[in-house]
Amino acid sequence: MRDLTRLKSLQALEASARHGSFVGAAAELDVTPPAVGQLVRSLEDWVGYPLFRRGRSGAERLTPVDEAKDALDDIAEGLDLLETGLRKLRGRKARSVVVVTASQALVANWLLARLDDFSTSYPAIDVRLDVSDRVVDLAQGEADIGIRCGLGSWKGVKSTFLMSEEIIAVCHNRLLQADREVTAGWIVEQTLIHDGTPHPGGDFPAWAEWLARSGANQVPTDRGLKINSTAAVIQAAVAARGVALVRKALVAQELDSGRLVHLLPDVRWPVKCAYYIVAAPKALRRQEVAAFHDWLASRQG
């Protein structure tokens, strides 16, 4: 006979351990922090020892003791299985949802064009997009899975390589002149679109660096159109507002269509940052999140 009378206490324990506080767990479980604390204390009374080391400050005020750490993976897996069983009870009415987060530029220029394939392969899974240029906290459940551009290491999540990146110069095809060869000197004469988005540690070049590598004698550094959004930089290039340095993966469709032209393709500038699929280990235990992860990983390039 199974004893499930402490199910709510186990939920409170697992959520408190993930959030590092009763406050975070309470927001997730839609109860008050004192109610979460009471549920955890009732479980501590039953096992006969404290389940958390309690700190006075910091982002993680609650740290599970070793015995609790050993049990939490099994508890989380059990709760996930219960949730799966409930969905099966609902049968055809049950639809799974995956919340996917990525930057505006990546969603608009890369992900959206591929989502039809996922929906065809997994018709019972709905995808909800959280389009944000901020780093969404996946470890705390703000989204289920994400795509990030970076060096591949983020706290609290598993990272899977998706694709590398390089910086290229592009412009709309109507800016090109039939009687004029595209050279570094020609680019210098155009309106330069500057991307002011921070890329810490990513080795993303400014125009001065890129033009110097391309052999330009005159390297302007301050004139042109300055934009603090990667997505808007791409749109400005598509609107023929000038010449832009962009991430190659984000303009692949525009290059294939011929609207944008890759200028001086022999000038290569690969960057340290790459694209990674990221998700918290707990989220990946859900069948629909694992399905989206594996589908996305199959798009590696």
C-alpha positions in Angstrom: 0.0 0.0 0.0 1.4 3.4 -1.0 1.5 6.2 1.5 0.9 9.5 -0.5 -0.2 11.6 2.4 3.0 13.6 2.3 2.8 14.4 -1.4 2.3 18.1 -0.8 5.3 18.2 1.6 7.4 16.5 -1.1 6.4 19.1 -3.6 7.3 21.8 -1.1 10.7 20.2 -0.4 11.6 19.8 -4.1 10.5 23.4 -5.1 12.3 24.9 -2.1 15.5 23.1 -3.0 15.3 24.3 -6.6 14.6 27.9 -5.7 16.8 28.1 -2.6 14.0 29.7 -0.7 10.4 29.3 0.6 9.5 32.5 -1.2 10.4 31.1 -4.6 8.7 27.8 -3.9 5.6 29.6 -2.7 5.3 31.6 -6.0 5.6 28.4 -8.0 3.1 26.4 -5.9 0.7 29.4 -5.5 0.7 29.3 -1.7 2.2 31.5 1.0 5.9 31.1 2.1 4.8 30.2 5.6 2.6 27.4 4.2 5.7 26.1 2.3 7.8 26.3 5.5 5.1 24.4 7.4 5.0 21.6 4.9 8.8 21.3 4.9 8.9 21.3 8.7 6.2 18.6 8.9 8.4 16.4 6.6 11.4 17.2 8.9 9.4 16.1 11.9 8.6 12.8 10.1 12.2 12.0 9.0 13.6 13.2 12.4 16.3 15.7 11.2 16.5 19.1 9.3 16.4 18.8 5.5 18.0 22.2 4.9 20.9 24.2 6.2 19.3 27.6 6.6 21.3 30.7 5.7 20.4 34.3 6.7 21.1 36.0 3.3 22.0 35.4 -0.3 20.2 34.1 -3.4 20.1 30.6 -2.0 19.1 30.8 1.6 18.2 27.1 1.8 20.8 24.4 1.1 19.7 20.7 1.2 21.6 18.5 3.6 23.4 15.5 2.0 20.5 13.1 2.8 18.0 15.4 1.1 20.3 15.8 -1.9 20.5 12.0 -2.3 16.7 11.8 -2.3 15.8 14.9 -4.4 16.5 13.4 -7.8 14.1 10.4 -7.1 11.5 12.8 -5.6 11.6 15.1 -8.7 11.4 12.1 -11.1 8.5 10.7 -9.2 6.6 14.0 -9.3 7.3 14.2 -13.1 5.9 10.7 -13.5 2.8 11.6 -11.6 2.3 14.6 -13.9 2.8 12.4 -17.0 0.2 9.9 -15.6 -2.3 12.7 -15.1 -1.9 13.8 -18.7 -2.5 10.3 -19.9 -5.7 10.1 -17.9 -6.9 13.1 -19.8 -6.2 11.2 -23.0 -6.9 13.1 -26.2 -7.7 16.3 -24.4 -4.2 16.5 -23.0 -1.7 18.7 -24.9 1.8 19.2 -23.8 3.4 22.7 -23.9 7.0 23.7 -24.2 8.1 27.3 -23.4 11.1 28.2 -25.6 13.1 31.3 -25.1 15.5 32.9 -27.5 16.5 36.4 -28.7 14.4 38.4 -31.1 17.0 38.2 -33.8 17.3 34.4 -33.5 13.6 33.8 -33.4 12.8 36.0 -36.3 15.6 35.0 -38.6 16.3 31.4 -37.7 13.9 29.5 -35.4 10.4 30.5 -36.9 11.2 29.1 -40.3 12.0 25.7 -38.7 9.1 25.4 -36.2 6.6 24.0 -38.8 8.8 20.9 -39.0 8.6 20.4 -35.3 4.8 20.8 -35.3 4.5 18.2 -38.0 6.7 15.8 -36.2 5.1 16.4 -32.8 1.5 17.5 -33.4 0.5 17.0 -29.7 3.1 19.4 -28.4 2.4 23.2 -28.5 5.4 25.6 -28.6 5.1 28.9 -26.8 7.9 31.5 -27.6 9.3 33.7 -24.9 11.1 36.2 -27.1 13.6 38.1 -25.0 17.1 39.6 -25.3 17.6 39.2 -21.6 19.0 35.9 -20.1 15.9 34.1 -18.9 16.4 32.1 -15.7 15.8 28.5 -16.9 17.1 27.0 -13.7 14.2 28.8 -11.9 11.6 27.7 -14.4 11.0 31.0 -16.3 11.0 28.9 -19.5 11.6 25.2 -20.3 14.3 25.4 -22.9 16.3 28.1 -24.7 18.8 28.9 -27.3 21.7 31.1 -26.2 24.7 32.7 -28.0 27.7 32.5 -25.7 30.7 30.5 -24.6 28.7 27.5 -23.6 28.8 27.5 -19.8 25.8 28.8 -17.7 25.0 27.9 -14.1 22.2 25.5 -13.4 21.6 24.4 -17.0 22.8 21.7 -19.4 24.3 23.1 -22.6 24.3 21.3 -26.0 26.2 22.8 -28.9 23.9 23.8 -31.8 26.0 25.8 -34.3 29.1 28.0 -34.6 29.1 31.6 -35.7 31.1 34.1 -37.6 30.7 37.8 -38.4 30.2 38.8 -42.1 29.6 42.1 -43.9 26.4 42.4 -45.9 24.2 44.8 -47.7 21.1 44.8 -49.8 21.7 43.9 -53.5 20.3 47.2 -54.8 23.2 49.1 -53.2 25.7 47.3 -55.5 26.8 49.0 -58.7 27.1 47.0 -61.9 30.2 49.1 -63.0 31.9 49.1 -59.5 33.7 46.2 -57.9 33.1 45.6 -54.2 36.3 46.3 -52.3 37.2 47.5 -48.9 37.5 50.9 -50.3 33.9 50.7 -51.6 32.6 49.6 -48.3 34.3 52.6 -46.6 32.3 54.9 -48.8 29.0 53.4 -47.8 26.8 54.2 -44.7 28.1 51.8 -42.0 25.6 50.3 -39.7 27.0 49.8 -36.2 25.7 47.1 -33.8 25.9 48.5 -30.3 24.7 45.3 -28.6 27.2 44.2 -25.9 29.0 40.9 -26.7 31.3 40.3 -23.7 34.1 37.8 -24.4 32.7 37.0 -27.8 35.4 38.6 -30.0 32.8 40.5 -32.1 34.6 43.0 -34.3 33.8 46.7 -34.7 33.9 48.2 -38.2 37.4 49.6 -37.6 38.8 46.1 -36.8 37.0 44.4 -39.7 38.0 47.0 -42.3 41.6 47.0 -41.1 41.7 43.2 -41.7 40.1 43.7 -45.1 42.9 46.0 -46.1 41.2 49.4 -46.1 43.5 52.4 -46.1 40.9 54.7 -44.5 39.1 53.3 -41.5 36.2 55.4 -40.2 35.2 54.6 -36.6 32.4 57.1 -35.7 30.2 57.8 -38.7 27.2 55.9 -39.9 24.0 54.5 -38.3 24.4 53.2 -34.7 21.8 50.7 -33.4 21.7 48.9 -30.0 19.7 45.9 -31.3 21.0 43.1 -33.4 17.6 42.4 -34.8 17.2 46.1 -35.9 20.7 46.0 -37.4 19.6 43.2 -39.7 16.4 44.9 -40.6 18.3 48.1 -41.4 20.5 46.1 -43.8 17.4 44.5 -45.4 15.9 48.0 -45.8 19.1 49.0 -47.7 20.1 51.6 -45.1 23.7 50.7 -45.4 26.4 48.0 -44.9 26.2 45.9 -41.7 28.4 43.5 -39.8 26.1 40.7 -38.8 26.1 37.1 -37.5 26.0 34.8 -40.5 23.5 32.3 -39.0 21.0 35.1 -38.5 20.9 36.2 -42.1 21.1 32.8 -43.8 17.6 33.1 -45.3 18.3 36.6 -46.6 21.5 35.5 -48.2 19.7 32.5 -49.8 17.0 34.7 -51.2 19.5 37.1 -52.7 18.2 40.2 -50.9 21.3 40.4 -48.9 24.8 39.9 -50.4 27.8 38.6 -48.5 30.6 41.2 -49.1 34.2 40.2 -49.4 33.6 36.5 -48.3 37.3 35.8 -48.2 37.5 38.1 -45.1 36.7 35.6 -42.4 36.0 36.5 -38.8 34.9 33.4 -36.8 34.0 34.3 -33.2 34.3 32.4 -29.9 30.6 32.6 -29.2 28.4 29.9 -30.5 24.8 28.8 -30.2 23.8 26.3 -27.5 20.5 24.6 -26.5 20.1 25.1 -22.8 17.7 23.6 -20.3 17.6 22.8 -16.6 18.1 19.0 -15.9 14.6 18.9 -14.3 12.9 20.3 -17.4 14.7 17.7 -19.6 13.0 14.9 -17.7 9.7 16.0 -19.2 9.0 14.1 -22.4 7.9 17.2 -24.4 11.0 19.2 -23.5 13.3 16.3 -24.2 11.6 15.9 -27.6 12.1 19.6 -28.5 15.7 19.4 -27.3 16.5 16.3 -29.5 14.7 17.8 -32.5 16.6 21.1 -32.1 20.0 19.2 -31.6 19.3 17.4 -35.0 19.6 20.9 -36.6 23.2 21.2 -35.6 25.3 22.9 -38.2 
